[in-house]
Every structure is written in structure tokens, then in C-alpha cells.
Amino acid sequence: MRPLAACRMTAIVLLGLAPRGGWAAVPTVAAPGPAVGAVVESDRSALPPLRIQGQATALPAGRDLLTGLDRYTAGDLWDLGSRAFDACEYDRALALYERLVALFPEWDEDGGARFNAGLAAERARQPSRAAEHYLAYLAGWPGASDVAHVRVSAGRMLLAAGRPAEAKPLLLAALAGGLREEADRFEARALLAQADMDTGRLDAAEQALSDLAGHYRTHRESTLYSPYHGAMVRYLLGEVHRLRAEAVTFDDVDDRALAEAQLERKARLVLDAQREYLETIRFGVRDWVAPAGYRLGELYRRFRVDVIDSPSPRGLTGEDEAVYRDVLREQTTVLLIKARECYRKVLDRAAKVNIRGEWVDRMRASLREIDGQLIAERVRTDI
């Protein structure tokens, strides 16, 4: 048996994954904005917390840890919630606004506390609670001037909570009327494409996102859109290609030629996803840098597993089969190294600009796993 010859196709595929000049050499998206590698604040359209005044009957609180008061009114809860929000203490702000709408529902005449509870939950990365507050606002104040924008916010949170079927009608309603700014309509259309993607309509999602990406390129010199919008559609296109790659499996494939064709198809989709994630990172937008970095690293890791687990050539058994798998592991170690490099670069960038959250935590955990895998591979090679 000659395992290296049997793995030749795999080696060619893996070489294709390495951009000439290294990870940072992939061409930058042609768009205005920060220099490559910079991280900019998101300027996605965001509704500010509402500010209203009012008083109500004071309630005894005893030793209340949330407010620090012996007695408080609705106005006290409002003021404390607003201060907590301004101080970026979003979990505390959410608790204060939720107490306000629960204890003093008659005080919240224009829905300000309900809306602010949704916004605080969104900033606290609690999408399900944010969606419920936004939906309650839409139900309680259907004639408010900002209904279309709140529909988009509710749709975005429902998507984040894994509820795309509920998000889609809200986004369609928002697009049907009330969104006057082109940037707001662009985001709503991108979210609608995400809803299609999350419900398995990948063709429709890819077409919509490709149209948006082309539209962004056409207007890159204008002030209609920001880097946020360009990064958003590139990230979602990466997600479409990632899902397509994951759908290519080797179930019931026992023919090596067919397996190689499947593997090459998967490799092309991995390359497509890699391109979109790298371009997303190059926009340097805080909201998208960490998710794209995590997805890119996992893309390499998952592809390595797929290569190693792909069907063996016919006739391999016992020791020959074991040697074949060892060769595959050795040849695909480059993918672990690429994933590690990706995580380190993005984590370093995130640390410099204080990006935190779930995606950063995931990258750190994956980096620890990769370090352990690489040590194990070195031990295996030395034995």
C-alpha cells in the first residue's frame, strides 16, 4: 500500500486552502472605512433608550438590593434604570425596567419602560427576553412612530434566539412601510435573508445576500451605508457557504472516486466560506469580527475531521487502514495550525479594543482544544 499516493487529492485540496501570502493576504473588500486590521465601533441604526418623567405611589422595599432604597416610586425605578443603562450595567437596567412594568403598568403610558427593557435585554445578550419586550411594546403601542424600527429589533432578536419563523413576518411588515432610511431597509433585507437561511432556504438567502453585497459595492463611495452593513452581508454569505459545506457528507459513500468528488465539492464550499469570513474581518466592525473569526477557525477544524473520516480506498484493512488514517492526520495538521493562527490574530485584536462576549469565549475555548490536539499529534508522530 502507498498511503501518500492515496492521499494526493487531499494534499492538493489542503494547499488550496492557504491564501498566497498567508492569512492576512486575502484581498480587502472594496469599501470605504477603516484601514485593514482596524476595529471600528458599530454604527448600526440603534434606537436610544426613551426618556420620560413621572411619579407614582411609593412602595416599601425594606432591604432592597436592586434599588438600594427603603421606598421607591415608579420614577425612582425609571431613574435608576436609566443610570444603569448609561453605565452599561445592562443586566441591572433590565431588572429595574422589568420591575417597573410589573409593579407600575399604569405609569408606562407611552411604553418607554417596556421598550427600554427590550433594549437593555438586547445589550445584555438575552435575545429571547429582548424579543418578548419588543413584542409586548408592539402589541401595546401599535400606533407608535417607531413601530417599524422596533419590528426590525424584534426580528433581529428572534433570529438570535433561534426563532426565524416568527422573525420573518415582522421584517416583512417593517419593509412594507415605516423604514425610510436606506440603511435601515438594507439591514432589514439582510435579516430577512438570514431568516430564509435559518429555515433552510439557502438558495433564496444566497441570492438576496449577493444582491445586497453588489448593491453595497455599487454605493461604496456614498454615505448611504456604513462598514457595518458591508460586514453583515459578507458574514451571512459565509454562513450560507458554511451550511452548504456541512451538508456535504459521506453517508453511504463506499466508492473512493465518489468520496473524492464529494471532498472536492466540500473543499470549494469551504474556500467560499473562508473568503467571506476573511472579508468580514477586514471590515473591522466590532459586531462581526469575533463571530467571523470563530466561524473561520471552526471551518478549518471541521474540514480536517471530514478529511480524516472520509471513506478509505477499497481493500484497506487492519494495519494498512491505520497507516492511512495516520497519514491523513499528519497531512491535515496544517488545518489545525491555520485555525490556531486565526484565533490568535482575532483574539489579539479583540483584546486591544476590548471586545468581549460569547464569541470571544468560544474562540478561547477552541484555542485551548487546538493546543491540546497539536501536542497529541506531536506525541503521536514521535512514537
N, C-alpha and C positions, 0 to 999 in steps of 0.2 A: 504493500500500500504506500502511496505517496500523498500524505495528507496536505502538504503545502500546495501541490498542484490542484487538489480538490478544492482548496480554499481560494484559488486565484481570483475568482469573481468577487468574493468577499473583500479581498485586499483592494481591488480596483474601486469598489464602492466606497470603502473607507477613505481612500485617498481623495475621492471626490468631495468628501465632507470637509476637508481642510481648505478654507479660503486662502488663495495665494497671498502671502504676506502676513498670514496669521489672523487671529480672531478679530482684531481691530481694523483689518484692511478691507472689509466689505464696504462697497460704495455707500456714501451717505445719501439719505433721501434728499432729493432736490426740493428743499423747502426753506423758507426763511426761519430764523430763530437763532438759538444759541449755538455756540461752537460745539463741535463733536466732543462728547465726553462731559459737557456741562450738564447740570441738572437744574431745571427751572421749576418754579412754583406752578402748580396747575392753575390755569385761568379759565377752567370750565365754568360756564354760567352757573352760579350758585345763589339761591335766594338767601338774603341776610335774615337773621332772626328778627321777628317782629317785635316792636316796642310799643307797649300800651300802658296806660296808667289805670289804677282802680283800687278800691278798698272793699273789704268785706268784714264780717264779724270775726273777731279774733278767737282762735281755738286754743284751749290749753294743750301744751305739748309736754309738760313735765321735763324730764331729761331727754330731749330730742337730739339725737346725734346728727341727724341730717341737717337741721336748721341751726342748731346751737342756741335756740330761743326757748323761753319758757311758754310764751304765747306767740301766735303768729296769725297774720291775716293772709288773704289771697295776694295782696300787694307785696307782702313780705316774701312769699314764695316766688313771686314773679321776679322781684329784685334779686333775690339770691340765685335763682336760676340763670338770670341774665349775667350776673357777675361770674358765675361758674363757667358759663359758656365762653365769655370773653377771656377767661383764664385758661381755656382749653381743657377744663375739667368736665369732659362731656358726659361721663357716667353719672357724676353728681348732678349736673344740669338736667339730665334726663329724669333722674329720680325726683327732682324738685318740680319739674313741669308735670310729670305724671301725677304727683300728689296734688298739684293744683287742679288739674282737670278732674280728678277723682273726688276731691273734697269740696270744690267750689265750681261746679259745672256752670252755674248761672252767671258767674263772673266773666267767663271766657266768651263774651258776646260775639266777638269777631273771629274766633278761632285761633288767636295768636298763640295761646299756650299749647293747644293741640299741634299746631304747625311746628312750633319750636321743639316740642317733644320729638317729633319726627326728625327734625334736623339734628338734634343732639344725639339721637339714636344712630343716625347715619354716620355722624362723625365718630361715634363710639364703636363703629363697626359692628352694629347689631341690626342687620338688614331686615330681618323679619319684624322686629318691633318698629323700626322706622316705617316700613311699608304699612303696618297697621295704623299708625298715627296719621300718615298721609291719607290713607283711605278713609279714615274717620273724618278728617278735615274735608275731603271732597264730598262725603255724604252729608256733613253738617252745614257746609257753606258752599253749595253748588254754584252760587252766583258770584263768588269772589273773583276779582280781576286777575288773580294769579292762578286760576284753576288749571290752565293748560300747562304751566310750568310745574305745578305740583303733580299733575298726571305723569310728566316725564320723570320726576323724582321718585314717585311711587313705582313706576315701571322699572326704573334702574334698581331700586331696592328689591323688588320682586325677582328680578333676574339674579341678583346677588344671592338671594335666598333660595334659588333653585326652583322658582315658580314661573317659568316663562309663559305658560298658557294664560295666566292671569295678567301678565305684564302686557301682552300684545294688544288687547283691546284698548287699554289706557293710552298706549303710544299712538295707536291709530287715531283715537279721539283727539289727542293733542295735536297731531299733524293736520287733522281736519279743520282746525280752527284755533286761534289764540296765540300761536307761536309766530311772532312777526319777525324776529331776528333770524338771519340766515344761519348763524352759529347754533342757535337753539334747534332749528329744524334739522341741521346736519347731525347733531347728537342724537336726536330722536330717531332719525332714519338709521343711524348706526346701531342704536339699541334695538330697533325693530329687526334689523338683520341678525343681531345676537339672539333674539327670541326665536327666529327661524332656525338658527344654528343649534340652539339648545333643545329644540323639538325635532331635530333630525333632518331638517330641510336644508341640507348643506349646499345644494346647487343654488337655491334661491338666495341663501345668505352670501355665498361667494360672489354671485352676480351683483347683488346690492352693494357689497363692500368694495368690489372692484370699481363700480361706478363712482362711489364716493371718493375712493383713492384718486381716480382720474380727475374728478371734479376739484379735489384739493390741489392737485398738481397744476391744473389749469389756472387756479386763482392764488397760486402761492405768493405772488407779489402783491396781492391785495391785503386789505385789513379785515376781510370778512371772517377769516378763521385764525386760529392760533395753533401752535405746535401740539396742543392737547388733542385737537381734532385729527391731525395727521397721525399722531402716535396711536390714537384709539383705533382707527380703521386698520392700521398695519398690524396691531396686536390681534385684533379679531380675525384678520385674514390668516395670521399664524395659527390661531386656534382652529380655523376650518381645515387647514392643511394637516395639522396635528391629528385631528379627529379622523381625517381620511387615512392617514398613515396607520393609526391604531386599528382601523377597520380591516386592514390587510393582514390576514392571519394565515397560518399553515395548517389549520384544522383539516384533517382527512387528506392532506397532501403527502403522498408517498413516492412521488416521482421527482427525482433531483432536478431535472430540467424545468419542471413546473415550479419547483421551490425556488430555483434561481430567478426565474421570471418574476415571481411574487416578491422576492427580496429586492430585486432591482426596482420594481414599482414602488415598494415601500421607501427605498432609498431616495428616489426622486421626490416623493412627498415630504420626506424628512428635510431634504435640501430646500424645498419650497417654504416649509415652516421656518427653517433656520434663517432664511433670507428675511422673512417678515419680522421675526423676533429681533434680529440684529438691527434692522432699520428702526424698529420701535425704540430700542435702547438708544440709538443715535439721536433721537429727538430730545432726549434728556428730560422728559417730563416726569415729575415725581410719581404721579399716579400709575405710570406704566413701566418705569424702569425695573422695579423689583419683580412684578409679575412676569415680564418678558424674560428677565434673567433666569428666574426659576424654571419657567417652561422650557427654555433653551437647554439648560443643563439636564433636565429630566428627559428631553428629547434624545440626547446622546445616550443617556443611561438605558433608556428603554430600547433603543435601536440595538445596543450591544446585546441585551438579553435576547432580542428577537434573532439576531445573527447566531448566537451560541445555541439557541434552541431550535434552529431551522433543521429540517429533515437531513439526515446523513445520506451520503451516496449509497446506492444499493450494494449489499454484500458485506458491509462493515459490521463486525460483531466483536464482542469481547474487548481484547486489548487494543485492536485497531480502532474501534469506536472511541475508546477512552483517549487515545492519542489524538484522534481527530478533534475531539472537544477541547483538548488542551491547546491545540494549535489555534483553534478559533478564539479561545480566551486570550491567548498571547497576542494575536493579531488585532483584537478589538480593545486591548488595553488603552490604545490611543483615544478611544471614546471617553473612557473614564478620566483621562488626563485633560481632554477638552472640556468636559463638564466641570472638573475642578477649577480649571482656569477661568471659565465663565463665572462660576460662583464667586471666586476670589475677587475678580475685577468688579463685579456688580456690588458685592458686599463692601468693598473698599469705597466705592463711590457712594453707596448708601450711608456709610458711617460718616463721610466727610460732610454730608448735607443733612444728617440726622433723619434719614428715612427709617421708619420703624414699621412694625406690624406683622401680619400673618405671613406674607411672602418672604420677608427677611428671615423670620424664624424658620420657615421651611428650608430656605437655602442653607442656613447654618446647620440644620439637622442633616441635610443631604450631604453637605461638605464633610461632616464627621463620618458619615457612612462611606463615602468615597475614599477617605483617608484609610479607613479600616480595610476596604476592599483592595486598595493598592498594596497595602502591607501584606495582605493574604496572598496576592498574586506574586509578590516578590518571594515570599516563603515558598510558594508552590514551584516557582521557577528554580529556586536554589536547591530544592530537594533532588 
